[in-house]
Amino acid sequence: MRAEVRLFKICLRAVQEERNGSYIIDSIVPAMEVDLAEARAIFETNLFAIINMCQTFLSLLKKAQGTIIQIGSAAGVIPYVFGSVYNASKVALHSFSNTLRVELVPSGDPDPTVLKAKDSIIPRSAAVKKKAVPPSAPNTTWQNAATQDFTSHFPQFLPFNELLLNPLPSLFTFTMFKLARSRPIAAAFRAATESSVQSRIFQQQRNLSIHEHLSAKLLKSYGVGMPKGEVAYSAEEAEAVAKSLGNDDMVIKAQVLAGGRGKGSFDNGLKGGVRVIYSPTEAKMFAGQMIGHKLITKQTGAAGRLCNAVYICERKFARREFYLAVLMDRQSQSPVIVASSQGGMDIEAVAKETPEAIITTPIDIKVGVTDEIASKIATELGFSEQCIPEAKDTIQKLYKVFMEKDATQIEINPLSETSDHQVMAMDAKLGFDDNADFRQKEVFSWRDTTQEDADEVKAAEHGLNFIKLDGDIGCLVNGAGLAMATMDIIKLNGGNPANFLDVGGGATPAAIKSAFELITSDPKVSAIFVNIFGGIVRCDAIAQGLINVVNEMGLRTPIVARLQGTNMEQAHKLLNESGLKIFSIEDLQNAAEKSVQFSKVVKMAREIDVGVEFTLGI
């Protein structure tokens, strides 16, 4: 966005001026030994956090037909290193707020800056004043007034968390905006937030994984060295592929999206999903034993996963083996290259036993992997001098794939230096951001849904986040955090959740029906706990959806419904007057207890083959 770009330039200029000793504002004490990287982290944390909050609130207010929002920022009250840098970011934020106010507030309106802070560290006009303000205790009365003023402008039906809105020790400024007219920056905000909030509500944070032979195909197209190989979908094709390779030293690999294939076993007794073969005849024999059978590994569980194809490639002998991965690091919010001289091993074991063997290199997306960075990684890994140029080139190509294909993970284990001094990726595991499917059509056409849980695939089609578990209490919740808390409280009361199911902000009657179909498809489910916080959604709409689904599906499984938030009273009335066995309980602990108790009763009745009816209204 134009505003963010301009704002970020202000930040960088402020950092540089701070480092050179010329402060754009006076602070409590001058910062000491300012490090650019740390100062930059301060800026990004402070400024982009407030911008992201603005984006979210603007969109929420628009949906709720709200009219006013206030944007605030805070600084600490104790002198600290980087104090000037941190406070300089407030000046940049002040500039940003003023610009946004001009965009959003109709001309001729009074100055919307309505709150004044006598005890703020930063003067109200900090952008122009040059007088430092000594630290002082926060004005609790003023803070409370600020909180009340902030919340009073929200529609009553729009929920909020007062803990998040409560001012920190000292406040910089509060600016009030009217969401009445749209000008350039406001339009940019709305355009950005409408899509981003939609994604957060309706899209799951899933990553696409693709088969090894497809990963090899993709990496080869970028010039990454890999052993020659082809995929086969039948025993006869496997024999033909082995002949075409013209090699008597090959490897056949079961194409199953799971780790630990080499140590796994098939449902027909065959041991190992990765085997060395020496002839086309062996290729045909092993392919016949792998294709059409389930491979069971430590990651698949007892159910295993169906093998539909095998990948046959030439066997290369490594002189040295390394580990290299390009990943997205959420903490630094940037790509990171993780490398180790101990390749061909479980990287988690290496990290635990010899963490010093792992090299981590954060990458600035504006700069990328330069020759210097790539050469340094290749040298530190231990490539021979004659292989350094090719290793450098390979690292840069892997990063290019990562960026251009919206990958979340490119893991090469091992990345080898062969006996003839070639650099080759012997095995590749690639993952991609599901939210990028609209621009990565080819990559997402490679998705193999047979390797995914059928219920989870169905849930994703309806915009639900569903993960099957081993318990017997079905859970239907909106919001991942509340869903996890619901599972926790079920466990604390002696029960076991049958699933994680987050319907998000899209808890519509259709979504509820799909959710119940998923939950009740598990024969182990003996009770259902519906835990909804009505913020974006209305509790009465959820209640009506529950009633419709129970009637339509003829459900006999006891349902405990805890509906809190918007129109909760109407929701309780609807459920209590429905005549159905939906038990409406307001208290979370009580609701969890009842869910566990119902589950135990139903399980006991099933074990002795006795029917049970629940007639007590709650």
C-alpha positions as CSV (number, residue, x, y, z in Angstrom):
1,M,0.0,0.0,0.0
2,R,1.1,3.5,-0.7
3,A,0.7,4.6,2.9
4,E,2.7,1.7,4.2
5,V,5.6,2.3,1.7
6,R,5.8,5.9,2.6
7,L,5.6,5.1,6.3
8,F,8.4,2.5,6.1
9,K,10.6,5.0,4.3
10,I,10.0,7.4,7.3
11,C,11.0,4.6,9.6
12,L,14.2,3.7,7.9
13,R,15.2,7.4,7.7
14,A,14.5,7.7,11.5
15,V,16.7,4.7,12.2
16,Q,19.6,6.1,10.2
17,E,19.3,9.5,11.8
18,E,19.2,7.9,15.2
19,R,22.3,5.8,14.4
20,N,24.2,9.0,13.3
21,G,23.3,10.8,16.5
22,S,20.8,13.3,15.2
23,Y,17.4,12.6,16.8
24,I,14.3,13.6,15.0
25,I,12.7,13.9,18.4
26,D,14.0,14.2,21.9
27,S,13.4,11.2,24.2
28,I,14.0,10.5,27.8
29,V,17.6,9.5,27.2
30,P,19.6,9.1,24.0
31,A,19.8,5.6,22.7
32,M,23.1,3.8,23.2
33,E,25.0,1.7,20.7
34,V,22.0,1.5,18.3
35,D,22.1,-1.6,16.2
36,L,20.3,-1.3,12.9
37,A,18.9,-4.8,12.9
38,E,17.4,-4.4,16.4
39,A,16.2,-0.9,15.7
40,R,14.5,-2.2,12.5
41,A,12.8,-4.9,14.5
42,I,11.4,-2.2,16.9
43,F,10.0,-0.2,14.0
44,E,8.4,-3.2,12.3
45,T,6.9,-4.5,15.5
46,N,5.4,-1.1,16.5
47,L,4.4,0.3,13.1
48,F,3.2,-2.7,11.2
49,A,1.3,-4.0,14.2
50,I,-0.7,-0.8,14.4
51,I,-1.3,-0.8,10.7
52,N,-2.5,-4.4,10.7
53,M,-4.9,-3.6,13.6
54,C,-6.2,-0.6,11.7
55,Q,-6.9,-2.9,8.7
56,T,-8.8,-5.4,10.8
57,F,-10.9,-2.9,12.7
58,L,-11.7,-0.9,9.6
59,S,-13.1,-4.0,7.9
60,L,-15.0,-5.1,11.0
61,L,-16.6,-1.7,11.5
62,K,-17.6,-1.7,7.8
63,K,-19.3,-5.1,8.1
64,A,-21.0,-4.0,11.4
65,Q,-22.0,-0.7,9.8
66,G,-20.0,1.2,12.5
67,T,-19.1,4.8,11.9
68,I,-16.1,5.8,14.1
69,I,-12.8,4.3,15.0
70,Q,-9.9,5.6,17.1
71,I,-6.3,4.6,16.5
72,G,-3.8,4.7,19.4
73,S,-0.2,3.9,20.1
74,A,1.9,3.7,23.3
75,A,5.4,4.1,24.6
76,G,7.0,2.9,27.8
77,V,7.6,5.1,30.9
78,I,11.1,4.0,31.9
79,P,14.3,5.2,30.1
80,Y,15.7,2.4,28.0
81,V,18.2,1.7,25.2
82,F,16.6,2.5,21.8
83,G,14.2,4.8,23.6
84,S,14.7,7.5,20.9
85,V,14.4,5.0,18.1
86,Y,11.2,3.6,19.5
87,N,9.7,7.1,20.1
88,A,10.8,8.1,16.6
89,S,8.5,5.4,15.3
90,K,5.6,7.2,17.2
91,V,6.4,10.3,15.2
92,A,6.1,8.3,12.0
93,L,2.9,6.8,13.2
94,H,1.6,10.3,14.0
95,S,2.3,11.3,10.4
96,F,0.6,8.2,9.2
97,S,-2.5,8.9,11.4
98,N,-2.8,12.5,10.2
99,T,-2.6,11.4,6.6
100,L,-5.2,8.7,7.1
101,R,-7.4,11.2,9.0
102,V,-7.3,13.6,6.0
103,E,-8.3,10.7,3.8
104,L,-11.2,9.5,5.9
105,V,-12.6,12.6,7.6
106,P,-14.8,15.0,5.5
107,S,-13.3,18.5,5.1
108,G,-14.8,21.1,7.3
109,D,-15.2,18.7,10.3
110,P,-13.6,19.8,13.6
111,D,-10.2,18.4,14.5
112,P,-10.9,14.8,15.5
113,T,-8.0,14.6,17.9
114,V,-10.2,14.4,21.0
115,L,-8.0,13.0,23.8
116,K,-5.1,14.9,25.4
117,A,-2.5,13.2,27.6
118,K,-0.8,15.3,30.2
119,D,1.5,12.5,31.3
120,S,2.5,11.1,28.0
121,I,6.2,10.6,27.4
122,I,5.9,12.0,23.9
123,P,4.4,15.5,23.6
124,R,1.1,15.7,21.8
125,S,2.9,17.5,18.9
126,A,6.0,15.3,19.1
127,A,6.6,15.7,15.4
128,V,7.6,19.4,15.9
129,K,8.4,19.8,19.6
130,K,11.9,19.3,20.7
131,K,11.4,19.3,24.5
132,A,11.9,15.9,26.2
133,V,9.3,14.9,28.7
134,P,10.4,13.3,32.0
135,P,9.0,9.9,32.9
136,S,6.0,9.9,35.1
137,A,3.4,7.5,36.4
138,P,0.5,6.8,34.0
139,N,-2.7,8.7,34.6
140,T,-5.1,5.9,35.4
141,T,-8.2,8.1,35.4
142,W,-7.3,9.4,31.9
143,Q,-6.5,5.8,30.7
144,N,-9.9,4.7,31.9
145,A,-11.6,7.6,30.2
146,A,-9.7,6.8,27.0
147,T,-10.8,3.2,27.1
148,Q,-14.5,4.3,27.6
149,D,-14.3,6.8,24.9
150,F,-12.8,4.2,22.5
151,T,-15.4,1.6,23.2
152,S,-18.4,4.0,23.2
153,H,-18.0,4.5,19.5
154,F,-18.5,0.8,18.7
155,P,-22.0,-0.5,17.9
156,Q,-23.3,-2.4,20.9
157,F,-23.6,-5.6,19.0
158,L,-19.9,-5.6,17.9
159,P,-17.9,-7.5,20.5
160,F,-14.4,-6.5,21.6
161,N,-11.8,-7.4,24.1
162,E,-11.2,-4.7,26.6
163,L,-7.8,-6.1,27.5
164,L,-6.7,-5.5,24.0
165,L,-8.0,-2.0,23.9
166,N,-6.8,-0.9,27.4
167,P,-4.1,1.7,27.0
168,L,-0.5,0.7,27.9
169,P,1.5,2.7,30.6
170,S,1.6,5.9,28.5
171,L,-0.3,6.9,25.4
172,F,1.0,8.8,22.4
173,T,-2.1,10.1,20.8
174,F,-5.7,9.1,19.9
175,T,-7.2,10.1,16.6
176,M,-10.8,9.6,15.7
177,F,-11.9,8.8,12.2
178,K,-15.3,8.8,10.6
179,L,-15.7,6.1,8.1
180,A,-18.0,8.2,5.9
181,R,-16.2,8.9,2.7
182,S,-13.6,7.1,0.7
183,R,-10.4,8.7,-0.6
184,P,-7.2,7.0,-1.9
185,I,-5.7,5.6,1.3
186,A,-9.1,4.7,2.7
187,A,-9.9,2.9,-0.5
188,A,-6.6,1.1,-0.3
189,F,-7.3,0.0,3.3
190,R,-10.7,-1.3,2.4
191,A,-9.5,-3.2,-0.7
192,A,-6.8,-4.8,1.3
193,T,-8.9,-5.6,4.4
194,E,-11.9,-7.1,2.6
195,S,-9.8,-9.8,1.0
196,S,-7.5,-10.4,4.0
197,V,-10.3,-10.7,6.5
198,Q,-12.2,-13.0,4.1
199,S,-9.1,-15.2,4.0
200,R,-8.8,-15.3,7.7
201,I,-12.4,-16.2,8.2
202,F,-13.0,-18.7,5.4
203,Q,-9.6,-20.2,4.5
204,Q,-7.7,-22.8,6.4
205,Q,-4.0,-22.4,6.9
206,R,-3.0,-25.5,5.1
207,N,0.1,-26.3,3.1
208,L,0.0,-28.3,-0.1
209,S,2.5,-31.2,-0.3
210,I,3.4,-32.9,-3.6
211,H,4.9,-36.2,-4.4
212,E,8.6,-36.6,-4.8
213,H,8.6,-37.2,-8.5
214,L,6.7,-33.9,-9.0
215,S,9.1,-32.1,-6.7
216,A,12.0,-33.5,-8.8
217,K,10.2,-32.4,-12.0
218,L,9.8,-28.8,-10.6
219,L,13.4,-28.5,-9.4
220,K,14.8,-29.8,-12.6
221,S,12.9,-27.2,-14.5
222,Y,14.9,-24.6,-12.5
223,G,18.2,-26.3,-13.3
224,V,18.7,-28.0,-9.9
225,G,20.8,-31.1,-10.3
226,M,18.9,-34.3,-9.5
227,P,19.4,-38.0,-10.3
228,K,17.7,-39.1,-13.5
229,G,14.3,-40.8,-12.8
230,E,10.7,-41.3,-13.9
231,V,7.4,-42.2,-12.3
232,A,5.5,-45.4,-12.9
233,Y,1.8,-46.2,-12.2
234,S,2.0,-50.0,-12.7
235,A,4.4,-52.9,-12.5
236,E,4.8,-52.9,-16.3
237,E,5.5,-49.2,-16.4
238,A,8.1,-49.6,-13.7
239,E,9.9,-52.3,-15.7
240,A,9.9,-50.0,-18.8
241,V,11.2,-47.0,-16.8
242,A,14.0,-49.1,-15.4
243,K,15.0,-50.2,-18.9
244,S,14.9,-46.6,-20.2
245,L,17.3,-45.5,-17.4
246,G,19.9,-47.8,-18.8
247,N,21.4,-48.4,-15.3
248,D,21.9,-51.5,-13.2
249,D,22.0,-49.5,-9.9
250,M,18.7,-47.8,-9.1
251,V,16.3,-46.9,-6.3
252,I,12.5,-47.5,-6.3
253,K,10.5,-45.3,-4.0
254,A,6.8,-45.6,-3.0
255,Q,5.1,-42.3,-3.8
256,V,3.3,-41.7,-0.5
257,L,3.1,-38.3,1.2
258,A,4.5,-39.4,4.6
259,G,7.9,-39.4,6.3
260,G,9.8,-42.5,7.3
261,R,9.0,-44.4,4.0
262,G,12.3,-46.3,4.2
263,K,11.5,-47.8,7.6
264,G,7.8,-48.3,6.8
265,S,6.0,-51.5,5.9
266,F,3.1,-52.4,3.5
267,D,-0.2,-54.0,4.4
268,N,0.9,-57.1,2.4
269,G,4.1,-57.6,4.6
270,L,6.7,-55.9,2.3
271,K,9.2,-54.1,4.4
272,G,10.5,-50.7,3.3
273,G,9.0,-48.1,0.9
274,V,12.4,-47.3,-0.5
275,R,14.4,-50.2,-2.0
276,V,17.6,-50.5,-4.0
277,I,17.1,-52.5,-7.2
278,Y,19.5,-53.8,-9.8
279,S,17.4,-54.7,-12.8
280,P,14.1,-54.0,-14.6
281,T,12.8,-57.4,-13.3
282,E,13.3,-56.3,-9.7
283,A,11.6,-52.9,-10.5
284,K,8.6,-54.8,-11.8
285,M,8.5,-57.1,-8.8
286,F,8.7,-54.4,-6.1
287,A,6.3,-52.1,-8.0
288,G,3.8,-54.9,-8.0
289,Q,4.1,-55.2,-4.3
290,M,3.9,-51.5,-3.6
291,I,1.3,-50.1,-6.0
292,G,-2.2,-50.5,-4.8
293,H,-1.2,-51.3,-1.2
294,K,-1.0,-49.1,1.9
295,L,2.3,-48.1,3.3
296,I,2.4,-47.7,7.1
297,T,5.0,-45.4,8.6
298,K,5.4,-43.5,11.9
299,Q,3.6,-40.6,10.4
300,T,0.6,-42.3,8.8
301,G,-0.6,-44.2,11.8
302,A,-2.0,-47.7,11.7
303,A,-4.3,-46.8,8.8
304,G,-1.4,-46.2,6.4
305,R,-1.6,-44.4,3.1
306,L,-2.3,-45.9,-0.4
307,C,0.6,-46.1,-2.8
308,N,-0.6,-45.3,-6.3
309,A,2.8,-44.9,-8.0
310,V,6.5,-45.5,-7.6
311,Y,9.5,-43.3,-8.5
312,I,12.5,-45.0,-10.1
313,C,15.7,-43.1,-10.3
314,E,19.4,-43.8,-10.8
315,R,21.4,-44.4,-7.6
316,K,24.2,-41.8,-7.0
317,F,27.0,-42.3,-4.5
318,A,27.6,-39.3,-2.3
319,R,31.0,-38.1,-1.3
320,R,29.5,-35.7,1.2
321,E,25.9,-35.3,2.4
322,F,24.3,-32.1,3.7
323,Y,20.9,-30.9,4.8
324,L,19.4,-27.7,3.3
325,A,16.0,-26.2,3.6
326,V,14.4,-22.9,2.6
327,L,11.5,-22.2,5.0
328,M,9.2,-19.4,6.0
329,D,10.0,-18.3,9.5
330,R,7.0,-16.8,11.3
331,Q,9.1,-15.3,14.1
332,S,11.3,-13.2,11.8
333,Q,8.5,-12.9,9.2
334,S,11.0,-13.7,6.4
335,P,12.4,-16.7,4.5
336,V,15.2,-18.5,6.3
337,I,17.8,-21.0,5.0
338,V,18.5,-23.8,7.5
339,A,21.5,-25.9,6.7
340,S,23.6,-28.6,8.3
341,S,26.7,-30.6,7.5
342,Q,25.0,-33.7,8.8
343,G,22.7,-34.6,5.9
344,G,20.8,-37.8,5.3
345,M,19.7,-37.8,8.9
346,D,16.7,-36.8,10.9
347,I,17.2,-33.0,11.2
348,E,15.2,-32.9,14.4
349,A,17.6,-35.4,16.0
350,V,20.5,-33.3,14.8
351,A,18.9,-30.2,16.3
352,K,18.5,-31.9,19.6
353,E,21.8,-33.7,19.8
354,T,24.2,-31.3,18.0
355,P,22.5,-28.0,17.6
356,E,25.8,-26.3,16.7
357,A,25.8,-28.3,13.5
358,I,22.8,-26.3,12.2
359,I,23.3,-23.0,10.3
360,T,20.4,-20.6,10.1
361,T,20.5,-17.7,7.7
362,P,17.6,-15.2,7.6
363,I,17.0,-13.8,4.1
364,D,15.9,-10.2,3.4
365,I,13.2,-10.6,0.6
366,K,14.2,-7.3,-0.8
367,V,17.8,-8.5,-1.3
368,G,17.4,-12.2,-1.8
369,V,20.2,-14.8,-1.7
370,T,23.2,-13.0,-3.0
371,D,26.4,-14.7,-4.3
372,E,28.1,-13.8,-1.0
373,I,25.3,-15.4,1.1
374,A,25.1,-18.5,-1.0
375,S,28.9,-19.0,-1.1
376,K,29.1,-18.5,2.7
377,I,26.5,-21.2,3.3
378,A,28.2,-23.6,0.8
379,T,31.6,-23.1,2.4
380,E,30.3,-23.5,6.0
381,L,28.5,-26.7,5.0
382,G,31.8,-28.2,3.8
383,F,31.5,-28.5,0.1
384,S,34.9,-29.1,-1.6
385,E,36.4,-26.0,-3.1
386,Q,35.7,-27.1,-6.7
387,C,32.0,-27.6,-5.8
388,I,31.5,-24.2,-4.1
389,P,30.3,-22.4,-7.3
390,E,27.8,-25.1,-8.2
391,A,26.6,-25.4,-4.6
392,K,26.2,-21.6,-4.5
393,D,24.2,-21.7,-7.8
394,T,22.0,-24.6,-6.4
395,I,21.2,-22.7,-3.2
396,Q,20.2,-19.6,-5.2
397,K,18.0,-21.7,-7.5
398,L,16.2,-23.3,-4.6
399,Y,15.5,-19.9,-3.2
400,K,14.1,-18.8,-6.6
401,V,11.7,-21.8,-6.6
402,F,10.7,-20.9,-3.1
403,M,9.8,-17.3,-4.0
404,E,8.3,-17.8,-7.4
405,K,6.1,-20.8,-6.5
406,D,4.8,-19.5,-3.2
407,A,6.4,-22.3,-1.3
408,T,6.4,-22.6,2.5
409,Q,9.1,-25.3,2.5
410,I,11.8,-26.6,0.2
411,E,13.7,-29.4,2.1
412,I,16.6,-31.2,0.5
413,N,17.9,-34.1,2.5
414,P,20.4,-35.0,1.5
415,L,22.0,-32.3,-0.7
416,S,25.0,-34.2,-1.9
417,E,28.4,-33.8,-3.4
418,T,28.8,-36.9,-5.5
419,S,32.0,-38.9,-6.0
420,D,32.4,-37.2,-9.4
421,H,32.0,-33.7,-7.7
422,Q,28.4,-32.9,-8.8
423,V,26.0,-31.2,-6.5
424,M,22.7,-33.1,-6.4
425,A,19.4,-33.0,-4.5
426,M,18.9,-36.6,-3.7
427,D,15.5,-36.2,-2.1
428,A,13.1,-33.3,-2.0
429,K,10.1,-32.4,0.1
430,L,8.2,-29.3,-1.1
431,G,5.2,-27.5,0.5
432,F,3.2,-24.6,-0.8
433,D,0.9,-22.0,0.7
434,D,-2.7,-23.1,0.0
435,N,-3.7,-19.4,-0.2
436,A,-1.7,-19.1,-3.4
437,D,-3.7,-21.6,-5.4
438,F,-5.2,-18.9,-7.5
439,R,-1.9,-18.0,-9.1
440,Q,-0.1,-21.4,-8.9
441,K,-2.5,-23.4,-11.0
442,E,0.0,-25.9,-12.3
443,V,1.4,-26.7,-8.9
444,F,-2.1,-27.1,-7.3
445,S,-3.2,-29.3,-10.1
446,W,-0.7,-31.8,-8.7
447,R,-2.6,-32.2,-5.4
448,D,-3.3,-35.8,-4.5
449,T,-6.4,-35.9,-2.3
450,T,-6.1,-39.7,-2.0
451,Q,-3.1,-38.9,0.4
452,E,-5.3,-36.7,2.6
453,D,-8.0,-37.6,5.1
454,A,-11.3,-37.8,3.2
455,D,-13.2,-36.0,6.0
456,E,-10.6,-33.2,6.1
457,V,-10.8,-32.8,2.3
458,K,-14.6,-32.6,2.5
459,A,-14.3,-30.0,5.3
460,A,-11.9,-27.9,3.3
461,E,-14.4,-27.8,0.5
462,H,-17.0,-26.2,2.8
463,G,-14.5,-23.8,4.4
464,L,-14.2,-25.7,7.6
465,N,-11.0,-26.5,9.5
466,F,-11.4,-30.1,10.6
467,I,-8.9,-32.6,12.1
468,K,-10.1,-36.0,13.2
469,L,-8.9,-37.2,16.6
470,D,-9.3,-40.5,18.6
471,G,-11.9,-39.4,21.2
472,D,-15.7,-39.7,21.4
473,I,-17.0,-36.1,22.1
474,G,-17.6,-34.2,18.8
475,C,-16.7,-30.5,18.9
476,L,-18.2,-27.7,16.8
477,V,-16.6,-24.4,17.6
478,N,-15.9,-21.0,15.9
479,G,-12.4,-19.8,16.2
480,A,-9.2,-21.9,16.5
481,G,-8.3,-20.6,19.9
482,L,-11.7,-21.3,21.4
483,A,-11.6,-24.7,19.7
484,M,-8.4,-25.6,21.4
485,A,-9.6,-24.3,24.7
486,T,-12.8,-26.4,24.3
487,M,-10.7,-29.6,23.7
488,D,-8.6,-28.7,26.7
489,I,-11.5,-28.3,29.1
490,I,-13.0,-31.6,27.8
491,K,-9.8,-33.3,28.6
492,L,-9.6,-31.7,32.1
493,N,-13.1,-33.1,32.8
494,G,-12.0,-36.6,31.9
495,G,-13.3,-36.7,28.3
496,N,-11.7,-37.1,24.9
497,P,-12.5,-34.9,21.9
498,A,-13.3,-36.7,18.7
499,N,-12.2,-33.8,16.5
500,F,-10.9,-30.3,16.1
501,L,-13.5,-28.4,14.1
502,D,-13.3,-24.6,13.6
503,V,-16.1,-23.2,11.5
504,G,-14.5,-19.7,11.8
505,G,-16.6,-16.7,11.1
506,G,-18.6,-18.6,8.5
507,A,-20.9,-20.4,11.0
508,T,-23.8,-20.4,8.6
509,P,-26.7,-23.0,8.7
510,A,-25.1,-24.7,5.7
511,A,-21.7,-24.8,7.4
512,I,-23.3,-26.2,10.6
513,K,-25.0,-28.9,8.6
514,S,-21.7,-29.9,6.9
515,A,-20.0,-29.8,10.3
516,F,-22.6,-32.2,11.8
517,E,-22.3,-34.5,8.9
518,L,-18.5,-34.7,9.5
519,I,-18.9,-35.2,13.2
520,T,-21.6,-37.8,13.1
521,S,-19.8,-39.8,10.4
522,D,-17.5,-41.0,13.2
523,P,-19.3,-44.0,14.9
524,K,-17.3,-43.4,18.1
525,V,-19.0,-40.0,18.7
526,S,-21.3,-40.3,21.7
527,A,-22.0,-36.7,22.5
528,I,-21.6,-33.3,20.7
529,F,-20.4,-30.1,22.3
530,V,-21.3,-26.9,20.3
531,N,-19.3,-23.9,21.7
532,I,-20.0,-20.7,19.8
533,F,-19.0,-17.1,20.6
534,G,-21.3,-14.9,18.6
535,G,-19.2,-12.0,17.4
536,I,-19.4,-11.8,13.7
537,V,-22.2,-14.4,13.7
538,R,-25.5,-14.1,15.6
539,C,-26.2,-16.7,18.3
540,D,-29.9,-16.9,17.3
541,A,-29.0,-17.8,13.7
542,I,-26.7,-20.5,15.0
543,A,-29.5,-21.8,17.3
544,Q,-31.9,-21.9,14.4
545,G,-29.3,-23.7,12.3
546,L,-28.9,-26.3,15.0
547,I,-32.6,-26.9,15.3
548,N,-32.9,-27.3,11.5
549,V,-30.0,-29.7,11.3
550,V,-31.2,-31.9,14.2
551,N,-34.7,-32.1,12.7
552,E,-33.4,-32.8,9.2
553,M,-30.8,-35.4,10.2
554,G,-32.9,-37.0,12.9
555,L,-30.0,-36.9,15.3
556,R,-30.3,-38.9,18.6
557,T,-26.8,-38.0,19.9
558,P,-27.1,-35.7,22.9
559,I,-26.0,-32.1,22.1
560,V,-24.7,-29.6,24.6
561,A,-24.8,-26.0,23.2
562,R,-23.0,-23.1,24.7
563,L,-23.9,-20.0,22.7
564,Q,-22.5,-16.7,24.1
565,G,-22.5,-13.2,22.5
566,T,-24.8,-11.5,20.1
567,N,-28.5,-12.3,20.6
568,M,-27.6,-15.1,23.0
569,E,-30.9,-14.7,25.0
570,Q,-33.0,-15.3,21.8
571,A,-30.8,-18.3,21.0
572,H,-31.4,-19.9,24.5
573,K,-35.1,-19.3,24.1
574,L,-35.2,-21.0,20.6
575,L,-33.3,-24.0,21.9
576,N,-35.3,-24.4,25.1
577,E,-38.6,-24.1,23.2
578,S,-37.6,-26.4,20.3
579,G,-38.6,-29.6,22.1
580,L,-35.3,-31.2,20.9
581,K,-32.6,-32.8,23.0
582,I,-30.3,-29.8,22.7
583,F,-29.2,-28.8,26.1
584,S,-28.4,-25.1,26.3
585,I,-25.8,-24.3,29.0
586,E,-24.2,-20.9,29.5
587,D,-21.3,-21.8,31.8
588,L,-18.3,-23.3,30.0
589,Q,-17.2,-25.6,32.8
590,N,-20.7,-26.9,33.3
591,A,-21.2,-27.4,29.6
592,A,-17.9,-29.4,29.4
593,E,-18.9,-31.5,32.4
594,K,-22.3,-32.3,30.9
595,S,-20.7,-33.3,27.6
596,V,-18.4,-35.7,29.3
597,Q,-21.2,-37.2,31.4
598,F,-23.5,-37.6,28.4
599,S,-20.7,-39.3,26.5
600,K,-20.0,-41.8,29.3
601,V,-23.7,-42.7,29.6
602,V,-24.1,-43.2,25.9
603,K,-21.0,-45.4,25.7
604,M,-22.2,-47.5,28.6
605,A,-25.6,-48.0,26.9
606,R,-23.9,-49.0,23.6
607,E,-21.7,-51.5,25.3
608,I,-24.6,-53.4,26.8
609,D,-26.8,-52.8,23.7
610,V,-29.4,-50.7,25.5
611,G,-31.2,-47.6,24.2
612,V,-31.0,-44.4,26.1
613,E,-33.2,-41.3,26.0
614,F,-32.4,-37.9,27.5
615,T,-35.6,-36.1,28.6
616,L,-34.3,-33.7,31.3
617,G,-34.4,-30.1,30.1
618,I,-31.5,-27.9,31.3
